[in-house]
Amino acid sequence: MVADLSQDRPRLGRSSTAERVADILRDRISEGFFQPGQRLSEESISEALGVSRNTLREAFRLLGHERLLEHRLNRGVFVRLPSAEDVSDLYRVRRVLEGAAVRRPPSDRALALIKEALQDAERAAAEDDWQGVGTANIRFHQALVSLNESPRIDEAMRQLFAELRLVFHVMENPRAFHEPFIERNHALLELIEAGKPDEAAAYLDDYLDHAERLLIHAYEPTR
């Protein structure tokens, strides 16, 4: 699996930096490529990306600050499993930033990205690819956030959604979790396109409350 990272080499350009490596690994976490608890091999990843171990270690350090990775003494670097408390905090941030986004008039570009993510979710569902549905759902919400027209918010949400993707792995039945939100995403889009920002914001609040409850419930046996 790690060898697949070799296709990401062109993203590094001529001046490979820890920040670019961190970007690649963060994106791969958002796509569900790495699992919580998975040990990351310095040798395999540095070879796949064609970067030095020092550069990779710096990227690991950056992602550790973002709560995506953790260093275990004498054991190595592992993908972190967020806690139930992390889930609640992630959803607090989502309510603020996504709630503000759906109250703004949508641009044509943002609407196109939202619709593209919905189509990808439907396609993945038809193929019984629920990891793909989860990835498309994250892209749907990233497109929603882009309605704020703030590069800083977009960057913050990229980090948040990578952490959230790790949370999704606690769900024993990914289909039961992800499938209903495809229809809810359609309903939310309809409200946005209809120019009903207050209704869209209220609908989103209920949507996020429901998702948070499902995820917190999945943590209960281990809390």
Disulfide bonds with the S-S distance in Angstrom:
none
